[in-house]
């Protein structure tokens, strides 16, 4: 798997998979618990995102 995003707008749509569920993530300035425990990928080209990320705001809301 590549680590270089080949999408026209690089790293625009990122996701991670936690316990079989796919979550939207966004770049973060520093490591988060999520980025330390899981990996993220570009939804467009499948490249692995090797930088800190956090869960998207939509996925932080409790049910």
N, CA, C and O atoms as a Tripos MOL2 file, in Angstrom:
@<TRIPOS>MOLECULE
protein
  252   251    63     0     0
PROTEIN
NO_CHARGES

@<TRIPOS>ATOM
      1 N           0.8470   -1.1790    0.0000 N.3       1 UNK1
      2 CA          0.0000    0.0000    0.0000 C.3       1 UNK1
      3 C           0.8910    1.2400    0.0000 C.2       1 UNK1
      4 O           1.9030    1.2900    0.6990 O.2       1 UNK1
      5 N           0.5160    2.2030   -0.7650 N.am      2 UNK2
      6 CA          1.2970    3.4270   -0.9150 C.3       2 UNK2
      7 C           1.0810    4.3860    0.2520 C.2       2 UNK2
      8 O           0.0390    4.3640    0.9080 O.2       2 UNK2
      9 N           2.0770    5.2210    0.4960 N.am      3 UNK3
     10 CA          1.9400    6.2660    1.5190 C.3       3 UNK3
     11 C           1.8930    7.6500    0.8840 C.2       3 UNK3
     12 O           1.9350    8.6540    1.5960 O.2       3 UNK3
     13 N           1.8060    7.7210   -0.4410 N.am      4 UNK4
     14 CA          1.7250    8.9980   -1.1430 C.3       4 UNK4
     15 C           0.3390    9.1360   -1.7700 C.2       4 UNK4
     16 O          -0.0310    8.3530   -2.6440 O.2       4 UNK4
     17 N          -0.4110   10.1170   -1.3280 N.am      5 UNK5
     18 CA         -1.7550   10.3540   -1.8560 C.3       5 UNK5
     19 C          -1.6460   10.8550   -3.2960 C.2       5 UNK5
     20 O          -0.8830   11.7760   -3.5890 O.2       5 UNK5
     21 N          -2.4170   10.2360   -4.1870 N.am      6 UNK6
     22 CA         -2.3910   10.6190   -5.5970 C.3       6 UNK6
     23 C          -3.6540   11.3690   -6.0230 C.2       6 UNK6
     24 O          -3.8640   11.6080   -7.2120 O.2       6 UNK6
     25 N          -4.4860   11.7350   -5.0630 N.am      7 UNK7
     26 CA         -5.7160   12.4640   -5.3750 C.3       7 UNK7
     27 C          -5.4000   13.9130   -5.7540 C.2       7 UNK7
     28 O          -4.4030   14.4610   -5.2830 O.2       7 UNK7
     29 N          -6.2300   14.5480   -6.5980 N.am      8 UNK8
     30 CA         -6.0060   15.9490   -6.9730 C.3       8 UNK8
     31 C          -5.9230   16.8750   -5.7520 C.2       8 UNK8
     32 O          -5.0720   17.7630   -5.7080 O.2       8 UNK8
     33 N          -6.7970   16.6720   -4.7700 N.am      9 UNK9
     34 CA         -6.7510   17.4320   -3.5090 C.3       9 UNK9
     35 C          -6.2460   16.4470   -2.4480 C.2       9 UNK9
     36 O          -7.0250   15.6670   -1.9000 O.2       9 UNK9
     37 N          -4.9610   16.4850   -2.1660 N.am     10 UNK10
     38 CA         -4.3350   15.4790   -1.3120 C.3      10 UNK10
     39 C          -4.9040   15.4540    0.1030 C.2      10 UNK10
     40 O          -5.1350   16.4940    0.7210 O.2      10 UNK10
     41 N          -5.1220   14.2350    0.5980 N.am     11 UNK11
     42 CA         -5.5880   13.9570    1.9600 C.3      11 UNK11
     43 C          -6.8910   14.6620    2.2980 C.2      11 UNK11
     44 O          -7.0960   15.0710    3.4410 O.2      11 UNK11
     45 N          -7.7660   14.8060    1.3250 N.am     12 UNK12
     46 CA         -9.0150   15.5200    1.5560 C.3      12 UNK12
     47 C         -10.0340   14.6810    2.3240 C.2      12 UNK12
     48 O         -10.7290   15.1990    3.1980 O.2      12 UNK12
     49 N         -10.1270   13.3980    2.0060 N.am     13 UNK13
     50 CA        -11.0950   12.5090    2.6740 C.3      13 UNK13
     51 C         -10.3270   11.3700    3.3350 C.2      13 UNK13
     52 O          -9.8060   10.4890    2.6510 O.2      13 UNK13
     53 N         -10.2570   11.3870    4.6520 N.am     14 UNK14
     54 CA         -9.5370   10.3640    5.3990 C.3      14 UNK14
     55 C         -10.5120    9.5380    6.2270 C.2      14 UNK14
     56 O         -11.5680   10.0180    6.6370 O.2      14 UNK14
     57 N         -10.1320    8.2790    6.4630 N.am     15 UNK15
     58 CA        -10.9560    7.4340    7.3190 C.3      15 UNK15
     59 C         -10.0740    6.4670    8.1060 C.2      15 UNK15
     60 O          -8.9270    6.2090    7.7430 O.2      15 UNK15
     61 N         -10.6350    5.9440    9.1850 N.am     16 UNK16
     62 CA        -10.0000    4.8900    9.9590 C.3      16 UNK16
     63 C         -11.0570    3.8280   10.2230 C.2      16 UNK16
     64 O         -12.2530    4.0960   10.1060 O.2      16 UNK16
     65 N         -10.6240    2.6330   10.5760 N.am     17 UNK17
     66 CA        -11.5480    1.5480   10.8920 C.3      17 UNK17
     67 C         -11.3030    1.1520   12.3430 C.2      17 UNK17
     68 O         -10.1910    0.7790   12.7170 O.2      17 UNK17
     69 N         -12.3570    1.2390   13.1540 N.am     18 UNK18
     70 CA        -12.2870    0.8820   14.5690 C.3      18 UNK18
     71 C         -13.3560   -0.1660   14.8340 C.2      18 UNK18
     72 O         -14.5470    0.0940   14.6600 O.2      18 UNK18
     73 N         -12.9340   -1.3400   15.2500 N.am     19 UNK19
     74 CA        -13.8300   -2.4650   15.5320 C.3      19 UNK19
     75 C         -14.8170   -2.7090   14.3960 C.2      19 UNK19
     76 O         -16.0120   -2.8970   14.6270 O.2      19 UNK19
     77 N         -14.3060   -2.7030   13.1710 N.am     20 UNK20
     78 CA        -15.1090   -2.9990   11.9970 C.3      20 UNK20
     79 C         -15.9610   -1.8620   11.4810 C.2      20 UNK20
     80 O         -16.6320   -2.0150   10.4600 O.2      20 UNK20
     81 N         -15.9550   -0.7220   12.1560 N.am     21 UNK21
     82 CA        -16.7320    0.4400   11.7200 C.3      21 UNK21
     83 C         -15.8020    1.4720   11.1020 C.2      21 UNK21
     84 O         -14.7150    1.7280   11.6200 O.2      21 UNK21
     85 N         -16.2270    2.0550   10.0060 N.am     22 UNK22
     86 CA        -15.4290    3.0720    9.3130 C.3      22 UNK22
     87 C         -15.8260    4.4580    9.8210 C.2      22 UNK22
     88 O         -17.0090    4.7940    9.8690 O.2      22 UNK22
     89 N         -14.8250    5.2590   10.2000 N.am     23 UNK23
     90 CA        -15.0550    6.6070   10.7200 C.3      23 UNK23
     91 C         -14.2780    7.6320    9.9070 C.2      23 UNK23
     92 O         -13.1380    7.3930    9.5070 O.2      23 UNK23
     93 N         -14.9100    8.7760    9.6680 N.am     24 UNK24
     94 CA        -14.2370    9.8810    9.0020 C.3      24 UNK24
     95 C         -13.2790   10.5180   10.0080 C.2      24 UNK24
     96 O         -13.6450   10.7430   11.1620 O.2      24 UNK24
     97 N         -12.0530   10.8080    9.5710 N.am     25 UNK25
     98 CA        -11.0830   11.4830   10.4250 C.3      25 UNK25
     99 C         -10.5340   12.6970    9.6940 C.2      25 UNK25
    100 O         -10.6820   12.8250    8.4780 O.2      25 UNK25
    101 N          -9.9020   13.5800   10.4440 N.am     26 UNK26
    102 CA         -9.3050   14.7800    9.8550 C.3      26 UNK26
    103 C          -7.9120   14.9780   10.4350 C.2      26 UNK26
    104 O          -7.6330   14.5360   11.5500 O.2      26 UNK26
    105 N          -7.0420   15.6380    9.6890 N.am     27 UNK27
    106 CA         -5.6780   15.8750   10.1920 C.3      27 UNK27
    107 C          -5.6940   16.6310   11.5150 C.2      27 UNK27
    108 O          -6.5730   17.4590   11.7540 O.2      27 UNK27
    109 N          -4.7220   16.3440   12.3680 N.am     28 UNK28
    110 CA         -4.5870   17.0150   13.6630 C.3      28 UNK28
    111 C          -3.1700   17.5590   13.7940 C.2      28 UNK28
    112 O          -2.2420   17.0510   13.1650 O.2      28 UNK28
    113 N          -3.0100   18.5820   14.6040 N.am     29 UNK29
    114 CA         -1.6930   19.2000   14.8010 C.3      29 UNK29
    115 C          -0.7600   18.3070   15.6100 C.2      29 UNK29
    116 O           0.4590   18.3690   15.4510 O.2      29 UNK29
    117 N          -1.3330   17.4780   16.4780 N.am     30 UNK30
    118 CA         -0.5280   16.6010   17.3370 C.3      30 UNK30
    119 C          -1.2150   15.2420   17.4360 C.2      30 UNK30
    120 O          -2.3910   15.1080   17.0980 O.2      30 UNK30
    121 N          -0.4800   14.2440   17.8980 N.am     31 UNK31
    122 CA         -1.0490   12.9090   18.0500 C.3      31 UNK31
    123 C          -2.2390   12.9320   18.9980 C.2      31 UNK31
    124 O          -2.2760   13.6930   19.9640 O.2      31 UNK31
    125 N          -3.2050   12.0820   18.6960 N.am     32 UNK32
    126 CA         -4.3610   11.8730   19.5530 C.3      32 UNK32
    127 C          -4.3700   10.3980   19.9450 C.2      32 UNK32
    128 O          -3.6260    9.6000   19.3750 O.2      32 UNK32
    129 N          -5.1970   10.0390   20.9020 N.am     33 UNK33
    130 CA         -5.2920    8.6280   21.2870 C.3      33 UNK33
    131 C          -5.6720    7.7810   20.0760 C.2      33 UNK33
    132 O          -5.1630    6.6740   19.9010 O.2      33 UNK33
    133 N          -6.5600    8.2990   19.2500 N.am     34 UNK34
    134 CA         -6.9930    7.5600   18.0610 C.3      34 UNK34
    135 C          -5.8500    7.3580   17.0800 C.2      34 UNK34
    136 O          -5.6770    6.2580   16.5540 O.2      34 UNK34
    137 N          -5.0610    8.4070   16.8230 N.am     35 UNK35
    138 CA         -3.9770    8.2720   15.8400 C.3      35 UNK35
    139 C          -2.8140    7.4350   16.3730 C.2      35 UNK35
    140 O          -2.0270    6.9040   15.5900 O.2      35 UNK35
    141 N          -2.7000    7.3140   17.6900 N.am     36 UNK36
    142 CA         -1.6600    6.4590   18.2600 C.3      36 UNK36
    143 C          -2.0440    4.9820   18.2080 C.2      36 UNK36
    144 O          -1.1710    4.1170   18.1380 O.2      36 UNK36
    145 N          -3.3400    4.6920   18.2410 N.am     37 UNK37
    146 CA         -3.8000    3.3040   18.2710 C.3      37 UNK37
    147 C          -4.2070    2.7450   16.9160 C.2      37 UNK37
    148 O          -4.1710    1.5300   16.7190 O.2      37 UNK37
    149 N          -4.5940    3.6080   15.9770 N.am     38 UNK38
    150 CA         -5.1290    3.1620   14.6950 C.3      38 UNK38
    151 C          -4.4050    3.8350   13.5340 C.2      38 UNK38
    152 O          -3.6520    4.7890   13.7240 O.2      38 UNK38
    153 N          -4.6430    3.3280   12.3420 N.am     39 UNK39
    154 CA         -4.0960    3.9170   11.1160 C.3      39 UNK39
    155 C          -5.2230    4.5840   10.3500 C.2      39 UNK39
    156 O          -6.3960    4.2580   10.5380 O.2      39 UNK39
    157 N          -4.8610    5.5170    9.4890 N.am     40 UNK40
    158 CA         -5.8540    6.1940    8.6430 C.3      40 UNK40
    159 C          -5.4330    6.0590    7.1840 C.2      40 UNK40
    160 O          -4.2510    5.9150    6.8690 O.2      40 UNK40
    161 N          -6.4300    6.1100    6.3020 N.am     41 UNK41
    162 CA         -6.1860    6.0040    4.8730 C.3      41 UNK41
    163 C          -6.9850    7.0500    4.1210 C.2      41 UNK41
    164 O          -7.9920    7.5610    4.6100 O.2      41 UNK41
    165 N          -6.5130    7.3570    2.9200 N.am     42 UNK42
    166 CA         -7.2310    8.2570    2.0160 C.3      42 UNK42
    167 C          -8.3940    7.4760    1.4090 C.2      42 UNK42
    168 O          -8.2030    6.3790    0.8850 O.2      42 UNK42
    169 N          -9.5880    8.0380    1.4810 N.am     43 UNK43
    170 CA        -10.7650    7.3670    0.9270 C.3      43 UNK43
    171 C         -10.7490    7.3640   -0.5980 C.2      43 UNK43
    172 O         -11.4130    6.5330   -1.2180 O.2      43 UNK43
    173 N         -10.0040    8.2760   -1.2090 N.am     44 UNK44
    174 CA         -9.9730    8.3510   -2.6630 C.3      44 UNK44
    175 C          -9.0320    7.3570   -3.3170 C.2      44 UNK44
    176 O          -9.4150    6.6600   -4.2570 O.2      44 UNK44
    177 N          -7.7890    7.2870   -2.8200 N.am     45 UNK45
    178 CA         -6.7860    6.4470   -3.4790 C.3      45 UNK45
    179 C          -6.2750    5.2890   -2.6150 C.2      45 UNK45
    180 O          -5.5690    4.4120   -3.1120 O.2      45 UNK45
    181 N          -6.6270    5.2830   -1.3330 N.am     46 UNK46
    182 CA         -6.2170    4.1860   -0.4670 C.3      46 UNK46
    183 C          -4.8410    4.3220    0.1580 C.2      46 UNK46
    184 O          -4.3770    3.3980    0.8260 O.2      46 UNK46
    185 N          -4.1740    5.4590   -0.0440 N.am     47 UNK47
    186 CA         -2.8430    5.6610    0.5350 C.3      47 UNK47
    187 C          -2.9440    5.7810    2.0570 C.2      47 UNK47
    188 O          -3.8800    6.3830    2.5830 O.2      47 UNK47
    189 N          -1.9690    5.2020    2.7500 N.am     48 UNK48
    190 CA         -1.9600    5.2990    4.2080 C.3      48 UNK48
    191 C          -1.5010    6.6870    4.6380 C.2      48 UNK48
    192 O          -0.5040    7.2050    4.1360 O.2      48 UNK48
    193 N          -2.2360    7.2810    5.5660 N.am     49 UNK49
    194 CA         -1.9300    8.6130    6.0850 C.3      49 UNK49
    195 C          -1.0440    8.4310    7.3180 C.2      49 UNK49
    196 O          -1.5050    7.8980    8.3280 O.2      49 UNK49
    197 N           0.1910    8.8540    7.2570 N.am     50 UNK50
    198 CA          1.1490    8.6090    8.3240 C.3      50 UNK50
    199 C           1.3500    9.7680    9.2760 C.2      50 UNK50
    200 O           2.4240    9.9050    9.8630 O.2      50 UNK50
    201 N           0.3500   10.5950    9.4400 N.am     51 UNK51
    202 CA          0.4530   11.7780   10.2930 C.3      51 UNK51
    203 C          -0.6460   11.7410   11.3530 C.2      51 UNK51
    204 O          -1.5600   10.9210   11.2560 O.2      51 UNK51
    205 N          -0.5750   12.6200   12.3730 N.am     52 UNK52
    206 CA         -1.6250   12.6390   13.3990 C.3      52 UNK52
    207 C          -2.9970   12.9720   12.7980 C.2      52 UNK52
    208 O          -3.1100   13.7460   11.8480 O.2      52 UNK52
    209 N          -4.0260   12.3670   13.3800 N.am     53 UNK53
    210 CA         -5.3950   12.6460   12.9540 C.3      53 UNK53
    211 C          -6.3240   12.5230   14.1480 C.2      53 UNK53
    212 O          -5.9530   11.9950   15.1960 O.2      53 UNK53
    213 N          -7.5430   13.0240   13.9660 N.am     54 UNK54
    214 CA         -8.5620   12.9300   15.0080 C.3      54 UNK54
    215 C          -9.8780   12.5490   14.3540 C.2      54 UNK54
    216 O         -10.0510   12.7070   13.1450 O.2      54 UNK54
    217 N         -10.8000   12.0470   15.1560 N.am     55 UNK55
    218 CA        -12.1160   11.7130   14.6330 C.3      55 UNK55
    219 C         -12.8010   12.9780   14.1400 C.2      55 UNK55
    220 O         -12.6390   14.0490   14.7260 O.2      55 UNK55
    221 N         -13.5660   12.8520   13.0640 N.am     56 UNK56
    222 CA        -14.3110   13.9830   12.5460 C.3      56 UNK56
    223 C         -15.3640   14.4340   13.5450 C.2      56 UNK56
    224 O         -15.8280   13.6210   14.3450 O.2      56 UNK56
    225 N         -15.7470   15.6760   13.5250 N.am     57 UNK57
    226 CA        -16.7070   16.2480   14.4780 C.3      57 UNK57
    227 C         -18.0270   15.4690   14.4880 C.2      57 UNK57
    228 O         -18.6290   15.2960   15.5470 O.2      57 UNK57
    229 N         -18.4730   15.0070   13.3440 N.am     58 UNK58
    230 CA        -19.7390   14.2650   13.2550 C.3      58 UNK58
    231 C         -19.6730   12.9710   14.0600 C.2      58 UNK58
    232 O         -20.6830   12.5420   14.6180 O.2      58 UNK58
    233 N         -18.5010   12.3430   14.1280 N.am     59 UNK59
    234 CA        -18.3660   11.0620   14.8020 C.3      59 UNK59
    235 C         -18.1040   11.1980   16.2970 C.2      59 UNK59
    236 O         -18.0120   10.1860   16.9910 O.2      59 UNK59
    237 N         -17.9810   12.4130   16.8090 N.am     60 UNK60
    238 CA        -17.7430   12.6110   18.2330 C.3      60 UNK60
    239 C         -19.0360   12.6680   19.0400 C.2      60 UNK60
    240 O         -18.9970   12.5460   20.2650 O.2      60 UNK60
    241 N         -20.1760   12.8490   18.3840 N.am     61 UNK61
    242 CA        -21.4580   12.9570   19.0860 C.3      61 UNK61
    243 C         -21.8830   11.6060   19.6460 C.2      61 UNK61
    244 O         -21.8060   10.5880   18.9570 O.2      61 UNK61
    245 N         -22.3250   11.6010   20.8780 N.am     62 UNK62
    246 CA        -22.8120   10.3700   21.4810 C.3      62 UNK62
    247 C         -24.1970   10.0490   20.9420 C.2      62 UNK62
    248 O         -24.9430   10.9450   20.5470 O.2      62 UNK62
    249 N         -24.5290    8.7830   20.9270 N.am     63 UNK63
    250 CA        -25.8430    8.3500   20.4130 C.3      63 UNK63
    251 C         -26.9320    8.6250   21.4150 C.2      63 UNK63
    252 O         -28.0980    8.3280   21.1560 O.2      63 UNK63
@<TRIPOS>BOND
     1     1     2 1
     2     2     3 1
     3     3     4 2
     4     3     5 am
     5     5     6 1
     6     6     7 1
     7     7     8 2
     8     7     9 am
     9     9    10 1
    10    10    11 1
    11    11    12 2
    12    11    13 am
    13    13    14 1
    14    14    15 1
    15    15    16 2
    16    15    17 am
    17    17    18 1
    18    18    19 1
    19    19    20 2
    20    19    21 am
    21    21    22 1
    22    22    23 1
    23    23    24 2
    24    23    25 am
    25    25    26 1
    26    26    27 1
    27    27    28 2
    28    27    29 am
    29    29    30 1
    30    30    31 1
    31    31    32 2
    32    31    33 am
    33    33    34 1
    34    34    35 1
    35    35    36 2
    36    35    37 am
    37    37    38 1
    38    38    39 1
    39    39    40 2
    40    39    41 am
    41    41    42 1
    42    42    43 1
    43    43    44 2
    44    43    45 am
    45    45    46 1
    46    46    47 1
    47    47    48 2
    48    47    49 am
    49    49    50 1
    50    50    51 1
    51    51    52 2
    52    51    53 am
    53    53    54 1
    54    54    55 1
    55    55    56 2
    56    55    57 am
    57    57    58 1
    58    58    59 1
    59    59    60 2
    60    59    61 am
    61    61    62 1
    62    62    63 1
    63    63    64 2
    64    63    65 am
    65    65    66 1
    66    66    67 1
    67    67    68 2
    68    67    69 am
    69    69    70 1
    70    70    71 1
    71    71    72 2
    72    71    73 am
    73    73    74 1
    74    74    75 1
    75    75    76 2
    76    75    77 am
    77    77    78 1
    78    78    79 1
    79    79    80 2
    80    79    81 am
    81    81    82 1
    82    82    83 1
    83    83    84 2
    84    83    85 am
    85    85    86 1
    86    86    87 1
    87    87    88 2
    88    87    89 am
    89    89    90 1
    90    90    91 1
    91    91    92 2
    92    91    93 am
    93    93    94 1
    94    94    95 1
    95    95    96 2
    96    95    97 am
    97    97    98 1
    98    98    99 1
    99    99   100 2
   100    99   101 am
   101   101   102 1
   102   102   103 1
   103   103   104 2
   104   103   105 am
   105   105   106 1
   106   106   107 1
   107   107   108 2
   108   107   109 am
   109   109   110 1
   110   110   111 1
   111   111   112 2
   112   111   113 am
   113   113   114 1
   114   114   115 1
   115   115   116 2
   116   115   117 am
   117   117   118 1
   118   118   119 1
   119   119   120 2
   120   119   121 am
   121   121   122 1
   122   122   123 1
   123   123   124 2
   124   123   125 am
   125   125   126 1
   126   126   127 1
   127   127   128 2
   128   127   129 am
   129   129   130 1
   130   130   131 1
   131   131   132 2
   132   131   133 am
   133   133   134 1
   134   134   135 1
   135   135   136 2
   136   135   137 am
   137   137   138 1
   138   138   139 1
   139   139   140 2
   140   139   141 am
   141   141   142 1
   142   142   143 1
   143   143   144 2
   144   143   145 am
   145   145   146 1
   146   146   147 1
   147   147   148 2
   148   147   149 am
   149   149   150 1
   150   150   151 1
   151   151   152 2
   152   151   153 am
   153   153   154 1
   154   154   155 1
   155   155   156 2
   156   155   157 am
   157   157   158 1
   158   158   159 1
   159   159   160 2
   160   159   161 am
   161   161   162 1
   162   162   163 1
   163   163   164 2
   164   163   165 am
   165   165   166 1
   166   166   167 1
   167   167   168 2
   168   167   169 am
   169   169   170 1
   170   170   171 1
   171   171   172 2
   172   171   173 am
   173   173   174 1
   174   174   175 1
   175   175   176 2
   176   175   177 am
   177   177   178 1
   178   178   179 1
   179   179   180 2
   180   179   181 am
   181   181   182 1
   182   182   183 1
   183   183   184 2
   184   183   185 am
   185   185   186 1
   186   186   187 1
   187   187   188 2
   188   187   189 am
   189   189   190 1
   190   190   191 1
   191   191   192 2
   192   191   193 am
   193   193   194 1
   194   194   195 1
   195   195   196 2
   196   195   197 am
   197   197   198 1
   198   198   199 1
   199   199   200 2
   200   199   201 am
   201   201   202 1
   202   202   203 1
   203   203   204 2
   204   203   205 am
   205   205   206 1
   206   206   207 1
   207   207   208 2
   208   207   209 am
   209   209   210 1
   210   210   211 1
   211   211   212 2
   212   211   213 am
   213   213   214 1
   214   214   215 1
   215   215   216 2
   216   215   217 am
   217   217   218 1
   218   218   219 1
   219   219   220 2
   220   219   221 am
   221   221   222 1
   222   222   223 1
   223   223   224 2
   224   223   225 am
   225   225   226 1
   226   226   227 1
   227   227   228 2
   228   227   229 am
   229   229   230 1
   230   230   231 1
   231   231   232 2
   232   231   233 am
   233   233   234 1
   234   234   235 1
   235   235   236 2
   236   235   237 am
   237   237   238 1
   238   238   239 1
   239   239   240 2
   240   239   241 am
   241   241   242 1
   242   242   243 1
   243   243   244 2
   244   243   245 am
   245   245   246 1
   246   246   247 1
   247   247   248 2
   248   247   249 am
   249   249   250 1
   250   250   251 1
   251   251   252 2
@<TRIPOS>SUBSTRUCTURE
     1 UNK1         2 RESIDUE 1 A UNK
     2 UNK2         6 RESIDUE 1 A UNK
     3 UNK3        10 RESIDUE 1 A UNK
     4 UNK4        14 RESIDUE 1 A UNK
     5 UNK5        18 RESIDUE 1 A UNK
     6 UNK6        22 RESIDUE 1 A UNK
     7 UNK7        26 RESIDUE 1 A UNK
     8 UNK8        30 RESIDUE 1 A UNK
     9 UNK9        34 RESIDUE 1 A UNK
    10 UNK10       38 RESIDUE 1 A UNK
    11 UNK11       42 RESIDUE 1 A UNK
    12 UNK12       46 RESIDUE 1 A UNK
    13 UNK13       50 RESIDUE 1 A UNK
    14 UNK14       54 RESIDUE 1 A UNK
    15 UNK15       58 RESIDUE 1 A UNK
    16 UNK16       62 RESIDUE 1 A UNK
    17 UNK17       66 RESIDUE 1 A UNK
    18 UNK18       70 RESIDUE 1 A UNK
    19 UNK19       74 RESIDUE 1 A UNK
    20 UNK20       78 RESIDUE 1 A UNK
    21 UNK21       82 RESIDUE 1 A UNK
    22 UNK22       86 RESIDUE 1 A UNK
    23 UNK23       90 RESIDUE 1 A UNK
    24 UNK24       94 RESIDUE 1 A UNK
    25 UNK25       98 RESIDUE 1 A UNK
    26 UNK26      102 RESIDUE 1 A UNK
    27 UNK27      106 RESIDUE 1 A UNK
    28 UNK28      110 RESIDUE 1 A UNK
    29 UNK29      114 RESIDUE 1 A UNK
    30 UNK30      118 RESIDUE 1 A UNK
    31 UNK31      122 RESIDUE 1 A UNK
    32 UNK32      126 RESIDUE 1 A UNK
    33 UNK33      130 RESIDUE 1 A UNK
    34 UNK34      134 RESIDUE 1 A UNK
    35 UNK35      138 RESIDUE 1 A UNK
    36 UNK36      142 RESIDUE 1 A UNK
    37 UNK37      146 RESIDUE 1 A UNK
    38 UNK38      150 RESIDUE 1 A UNK
    39 UNK39      154 RESIDUE 1 A UNK
    40 UNK40      158 RESIDUE 1 A UNK
    41 UNK41      162 RESIDUE 1 A UNK
    42 UNK42      166 RESIDUE 1 A UNK
    43 UNK43      170 RESIDUE 1 A UNK
    44 UNK44      174 RESIDUE 1 A UNK
    45 UNK45      178 RESIDUE 1 A UNK
    46 UNK46      182 RESIDUE 1 A UNK
    47 UNK47      186 RESIDUE 1 A UNK
    48 UNK48      190 RESIDUE 1 A UNK
    49 UNK49      194 RESIDUE 1 A UNK
    50 UNK50      198 RESIDUE 1 A UNK
    51 UNK51      202 RESIDUE 1 A UNK
    52 UNK52      206 RESIDUE 1 A UNK
    53 UNK53      210 RESIDUE 1 A UNK
    54 UNK54      214 RESIDUE 1 A UNK
    55 UNK55      218 RESIDUE 1 A UNK
    56 UNK56      222 RESIDUE 1 A UNK
    57 UNK57      226 RESIDUE 1 A UNK
    58 UNK58      230 RESIDUE 1 A UNK
    59 UNK59      234 RESIDUE 1 A UNK
    60 UNK60      238 RESIDUE 1 A UNK
    61 UNK61      242 RESIDUE 1 A UNK
    62 UNK62      246 RESIDUE 1 A UNK
    63 UNK63      250 RESIDUE 1 A UNK
